[in-house]
């Protein structure tokens, strides 16, 4: 339902909120966290569908899908949980960040801001790709994209040692 463009946007948004809650590993009741109960082939399909939707949706739903991606990535990419990461995620974030559509740029930036801590090593390893995008989106024509970029910079400053973020 979240990715189905034939479904009314308000219903897609509600489905996105419910899905984000189901994939949040910090829920109060462990039984409510469904990701470990999903079969691995279905997990791959869900991850692929989320990234595809985030990269192609230009409606307001894009942000909701980005929040689902960030919530799931916090679990998959957190070194403490040892879930092996999500190798397809950073290219998808960068793809969104480079988009001609402001909602996708904003979403890509917001997702990365939420993942500065759990994906610290991935973010620092991709500084060559991130640095020019930061400069570009700090001067974006859309105020929300600029604001999201400032938020990302703040998250990076909070999450990284000065030596890790200074090259940016």
C-alpha positions as CSV (number, residue, x, y, z in Angstrom):
1,X,0.0,0.0,0.0
2,X,2.8,2.4,0.8
3,X,4.4,2.1,-2.6
4,X,1.1,1.8,-4.6
5,X,0.5,5.0,-6.5
6,X,-3.0,3.9,-7.3
7,X,-3.9,4.2,-3.6
8,X,-5.0,7.5,-2.2
9,X,-2.1,9.5,-0.7
10,X,-3.8,9.8,2.7
11,X,-4.1,6.0,2.9
12,X,-0.5,5.6,1.8
13,X,0.6,8.0,4.6
14,X,-1.3,6.0,7.2
15,X,0.2,2.7,5.9
16,X,3.7,4.3,6.1
17,X,3.2,5.3,9.7
18,X,2.0,1.8,10.6
19,X,4.9,0.2,8.7
20,X,7.5,2.5,10.4
21,X,6.1,1.6,13.8
22,X,6.3,-2.1,13.0
23,X,10.0,-1.8,11.9
24,X,11.1,0.3,14.9
25,X,13.4,-1.9,17.0
26,X,13.2,0.5,19.9
27,X,9.5,-0.2,20.5
28,X,8.5,-0.8,24.1
29,X,7.4,-4.4,23.4
30,X,9.8,-6.7,21.6
31,X,6.8,-8.7,20.2
32,X,5.8,-5.5,18.2
33,X,9.1,-5.5,16.3
34,X,8.3,-7.6,13.2
35,X,11.5,-7.4,11.2
36,X,13.2,-10.6,12.6
37,X,10.0,-12.5,12.0
38,X,10.0,-11.7,8.3
39,X,11.5,-14.4,6.0
40,X,14.9,-13.3,4.4
41,X,13.6,-13.3,0.8
42,X,10.7,-11.0,1.9
43,X,13.1,-8.8,3.8
44,X,15.1,-8.3,0.6
45,X,11.9,-7.5,-1.3
46,X,10.8,-5.0,1.4
47,X,14.2,-3.2,1.4
48,X,14.2,-3.0,-2.4
49,X,10.6,-1.7,-2.6
50,X,11.4,0.9,0.1
51,X,14.5,2.2,-1.7
52,X,12.7,2.2,-5.1
53,X,9.7,4.1,-3.7
54,X,12.0,6.6,-1.9
55,X,14.0,7.1,-5.1
56,X,10.9,7.5,-7.4
57,X,8.1,9.1,-5.4
58,X,7.9,12.8,-5.8
59,X,4.7,13.3,-3.6
60,X,4.6,14.1,0.1
61,X,4.6,10.4,0.7
62,X,8.4,10.4,-0.2
63,X,9.2,11.8,3.3
64,X,7.1,9.2,5.0
65,X,8.9,6.4,3.1
66,X,12.2,8.0,4.0
67,X,11.3,7.8,7.6
68,X,10.6,4.1,7.2
69,X,13.9,3.6,5.5
70,X,15.7,5.5,8.3
71,X,13.9,3.5,11.0
72,X,14.8,0.2,9.4
73,X,18.4,1.3,8.6
74,X,18.9,2.2,12.3
75,X,18.5,-1.4,13.1
76,X,20.2,-2.9,10.0
77,X,23.3,-0.6,10.1
78,X,23.8,-0.3,13.8
79,X,27.1,-2.0,14.6
80,X,25.9,-3.0,18.0
81,X,23.2,-5.2,16.5
82,X,25.4,-6.7,13.9
83,X,22.8,-7.0,11.2
84,X,25.4,-6.6,8.4
85,X,24.3,-3.1,7.2
86,X,22.4,-2.2,4.1
87,X,24.9,-1.8,1.2
88,X,22.2,-0.5,-1.3
89,X,21.2,2.3,1.1
90,X,24.0,4.9,0.6
91,X,23.7,4.9,-3.2
92,X,19.9,5.3,-2.9
93,X,20.4,8.3,-0.5
94,X,22.9,9.9,-2.8
95,X,20.5,9.3,-5.8
96,X,17.7,11.1,-3.9
97,X,20.1,13.9,-2.9
98,X,21.0,14.5,-6.5
99,X,17.3,14.5,-7.7
100,X,15.7,17.3,-9.6
101,X,12.7,17.0,-7.3
102,X,13.0,19.0,-4.0
103,X,11.0,16.4,-2.0
104,X,13.5,13.7,-2.9
105,X,16.5,15.9,-2.1
106,X,15.0,16.8,1.2
107,X,14.2,13.1,1.9
108,X,17.7,11.9,1.1
109,X,19.2,14.5,3.3
110,X,16.8,13.8,6.2
111,X,17.4,10.1,6.0
112,X,21.2,10.6,6.1
113,X,20.8,13.0,9.1
114,X,18.9,10.3,11.0
115,X,21.7,7.8,10.2
116,X,24.8,9.7,11.1
117,X,25.4,7.7,14.3
118,X,24.4,4.2,13.2
119,X,26.1,4.6,9.8
120,X,29.1,6.6,11.0
121,X,31.7,4.6,9.2
122,X,29.7,4.5,6.0
123,X,29.1,8.2,6.0
124,X,32.8,9.0,6.7
125,X,33.8,6.6,4.0
126,X,31.6,8.4,1.5
127,X,32.9,12.0,2.2
128,X,34.1,12.4,-1.4
129,X,30.5,12.0,-2.6
130,X,28.9,13.9,0.3
131,X,31.1,17.1,0.4
132,X,30.0,18.5,-3.0
133,X,26.4,17.6,-2.3
134,X,26.5,19.5,1.0
135,X,27.8,22.6,-0.7
136,X,25.2,22.4,-3.4
137,X,22.2,21.8,-1.2
138,X,23.3,24.5,1.3
139,X,22.6,26.9,-1.6
140,X,19.5,25.1,-2.9
141,X,16.7,27.2,-4.3
142,X,14.2,25.4,-1.9
143,X,14.2,26.5,1.7
144,X,13.3,23.1,3.1
145,X,16.2,21.5,1.3
146,X,18.6,24.1,2.8
147,X,17.1,23.6,6.2
148,X,17.5,19.8,5.9
149,X,21.1,20.3,4.9
150,X,21.8,22.5,8.0
151,X,20.2,19.8,10.1
152,X,22.4,17.2,8.5
153,X,25.5,19.3,9.2
154,X,24.4,19.6,12.9
155,X,23.9,15.9,13.2
156,X,27.4,15.3,11.7
157,X,29.0,17.7,14.1
158,X,27.2,15.9,17.0
159,X,28.0,12.4,15.8
160,X,31.6,12.6,14.5
161,X,34.9,13.7,16.0
162,X,36.2,16.9,14.5
163,X,38.8,15.0,12.6
164,X,36.1,12.9,11.0
165,X,33.9,15.7,9.7
166,X,36.5,18.5,9.2
167,X,37.4,17.4,5.7
168,X,33.8,18.1,4.6
